[in-house]
């Protein structure tokens, strides 16, 4: 399989989220928010991986859109964890930066996929 920055970064982010959830559960004894962020934070990488087997460009963009929604949700949980003092500022800034980077890459990938789909449709209509 060809190299994918999005796949690699979303997987590395998922690992960070797993470790954050373990920390929250064992050290902070926080179980509800940790499960929420574990679900949304790991879903990003799973959806990116799923998008690699998309049936069409539109399907690819759709799966990345869902991943983007999960990334936005993860960003919400990170902010809530910081503001409720379950995370310190330094940890929050580090992982939030990674989340924002994923959001940016996802947005750019979705825009590109939609442009490619539109171009493909236009070319098919010319034929």
Secondary structure, DSSP 8 states (H G I E B T S, - for coil): ----HHHHHHHHHHHHHHHHHHHHHHTS---HHHHHHHHHHHHHHHHHHHHTT-SSHHHHHHHHHHHHHHHHHHHHHHHHHHHTTSS-HHHHHHHHHHHHHHHHHHHHHHHHHHHHHHHHHHHHHH-
